[in-house]
């Protein structure tokens, strides 16, 4: 085996191990993006939302968060959006990076399709890390109850209140009941008016590999029209023996769909021959 090929192969061993942790960032985002419909709430809901944050206990906050998720399930019909996935690895035995631009289509109640628009950089990273994220999100979307921010999956502790981009939020510490690969532990910021998750700072509930030393998840949602939707996601993973991987997901403009759900389709990919690749 040529030295360069051997270096890339060794890097693949470490990075592929890290890739099992990196999809958890997207799983956390997908579960807790709280794509919550906040349009024209009933009078009782508006009155409850106007209650000072300090007057609500953790049980009330969690219940209202769950109620908003349930409403979202009935109101959200679908959307299309563009995303840019990027991952970079620095450390032994090589530095590698890869970027994929994807068109995503969501159809209620639980179908997501991914169409690759462009791909650059390391093909190995694209295959072993980025494309694994698509699979993780599809798995999470297929049964949202497994990953929803509810008492069935987590215990919650109210740790404080904080303004986030000028909006009051509750800060809740979350601890998973199981070490599922689709759950996490950390802090979530729940918007005090809309009862949607606005921000997540967490780590995976389960360390998937000996090679993973630590993974930190940073996720931000923002209000787009009537819904709270993902805006930016970053995962920082430390690999044993000094390697470090950074995954970022940037979400583009959303186009909401009010029509009927689309039938489920397989993951779409362009002809591999039409895409540039790297080593």
N, C-alpha and C positions, 0 to 999 in steps of 0.2 A: 504494500500500500504506500502511495506517495505521501511524503510528510504533510503536505497541505491537506490532502484528503483525510489523513489520520487525525489532524488537528480539528477539522470540521466534524468528524465523527465523534471525537471525544467531547467537543462542545455540545454536540447533540445529546449526549448522555446526560449532561448536567442540565441543559436547558429543557429537555423533555421532562425531566423530573420536576423542574420548576413550573412547567406548563400546567401540571395538575393542580397547582395552587392558584395560578393566575385566573383560571375560569371562575373561581369562587368570587372574584370581584364582580364579575358580570352577573353571577347568580344572585349575589346580594343586591345589586342594582335592580335586577329584573323583578325580584320579589318585592323590594321595598321602595321602588320608584313611586309607589302610591299614586298611580295615574288616576287621580281623584277628580270627579266632576264636581265643580264648585259653582255651577251656574244656577242662579235664581233659587237659592235654598228656601225651604218653607220658613214661615215666621218663627216657629219654635226653634228651628236650627239657628236662625240669625240671632235670636235672643241668647241662646246658649253660647254662641261664639263670642258674643259681646261681654260675657262674664270675665272679670279679671282673671288672668292666668293663675294667680296665687290661690284662687278660690276652688280650683279643680284638683282633685286627687288623682293619683296614678291610674286607678281603676276607671275613672270617668274618661281620662285621656285615651287610654287604650281602647275602651269601648267605642269612643267616637272615631278613633282611627279605623277600627274594624268596620264601623258603619259606613265610613267614607269609601273603604275598599269595596264593600258590597254594592254600594251605589255605582261605583265605577264599573263594576262588572256588568251592570245592566245598561249603562249609558254609553260606554265606549264601544263603537262599532268597528273601528279600524283606523289605521293611519299608514302613511308611507313616509319614509325619511331616509336621509343619507348619513352614513357614519364613516369615520376614519379610525381604523384600528392600527396602533403602532406598538411594537415591542422592540426593546434593545437589551442586549446582554453584554456586560463588560466583566471580564475576568478570565480565569484559566479555562480552557487553553486558547481562547480566541474572543475577539469582539465582533458581534454580529447584530444586525437589525433588520426589520422587515415592516412593511406597511401595506395594508389592504383597505381599499375604499369599497364600501358595500351599500347597496340599496336594500332597505329592509321594508317588508310589508307585513303588517299585523292585521289579522282578521279575527273578530270575536267568534267564539269565546277563548280560543287557546292555540291559534295557528300563527306561526311566524315563518316567513320565507326570506332567505338571504340570497341576493344576487351579487356576485363579485364584479365590480366595475373595473378595478385595476389592482395590480399587485406588483410591488417592487421589493428589492432586497432579497434576503435569504429565503429561499424556498423551504428550507428545513424549518425555520422559525414560523413561516406562514402555515405549514402543514401541521407542525407539532404543538403550536401555541395558539395562533390566531383562529384557525379554523375549528379548533377544539372549543373555542368560546361560543361559536354558533351552535354547536351541539349542546353545550351546557345551557344556553338560553332556551333552546327548544325544549329540552328536558324539563326545565323549570316552568316554562309556560304551559306545558301539557297538564300539570296538576298544581295550580297556584296554592292550594291549601297546604301542601307540604312545606312551603317556604314563606307563607304569609306572616306578617308581624302581628300574631295573635297569641293569647295565653296558651293555646294548644302547642305552640312551638317555642315560646320564649317566656321567661320571667322578666318583669319590668320594674325598675326603680327610678323614681323621679329624683334627679340630682340637681336640678336648677332651671333657670330661665335665662334666655339670651336673645338679644336682637340679632337677626340674620338678614343682611341687606335691608335693614330698616323695619323688618317684620318681627313681632314677638314670637318666640318659639319655646316650647318645652324641651328640655334636655332629658332624655331617658337612657339609663343604662340597661342594655339588653343582654341576657344570658340564655343561650340555647338549652333546651331540655335534653337534646341528644347531640352527638358529635357528627351530625350529617354533613356531607361535603357541600350541601346547598345552604347551610346556615352559618351564622357568624356570631361573634360577641364583640360588644363595643358600645358606642354611644350614637343615638339617633336624635335629630332635631325635628320635632313635630310642629308644624305651623299652628299657632294658637287660634287663628281664624278659620282656616280651611281644614285642619286636621289631616294634613298630608305630610309625608316625610320629605323634608327639605334638604337634609344633609345626613351623611353617614360617615363615621370614622370608626373602623372596626378591623378585626382580623378573623381569619377563617376559624370555624369551630373545630375543625379537624385538620391536623397537619398530615398531608397526604404522603409524605416521603421523608426518609432520613436525610435526603439531600437538601431539604428546605429548612432553613434556620428560623426565618421570620417573614411574615407577609403582612403589610399594612394596606388597608383599603380606604380610599378617599373618594366619596361620591357626592355629587351635587345635583339636585333637581331644581327646575325653575317652572314658573307658571307660564303656560302657553295657551292663551285664550281661556277656555273653560277648564283646562286640565293642567295638572302638574306632571311634567315629563322629564326624563333624564337629560342632563346638559353636559356633564363631564364626569369621567371616571378615571381614576389612576390607582394602580396597584404597584407597590414597591416590594420586591422579594429579595431577601438575602439568601444566597446559596452557600452551603458550607464550602470551606477552602477559599473564601474571599470573593466569589462571584456575586454579581448584583444584576437583577433584571427589573426593568420598568415597563409596565404596560399602560397605555393611555387609550381611552375611547372618547372621541369627540362626536357629539350628536349634532346633526345639521337641522335645517328647517323641517318642521313637521307639516304634513298635509292631512287633515282629518277626513275620515270617510264616514258618511252617514248612511251608506247603503247596506245591503245584506251581506253577511259574512261570506267570504270566498271559500271554495273547497280547498282542503289541505293539499299541498304539493311538496315534492321532494326539494331538498336543498339544491339551488340552481348555481351552476358555475359555468363560466365561459370556457371556450376551447383552450386547454392549457398551452397550446402552441401559440396562442395570440398574446400571452402574457410574458413580460420580462421576468427573469428570475435571477437570483444571486446565490452564492454559496455561503 
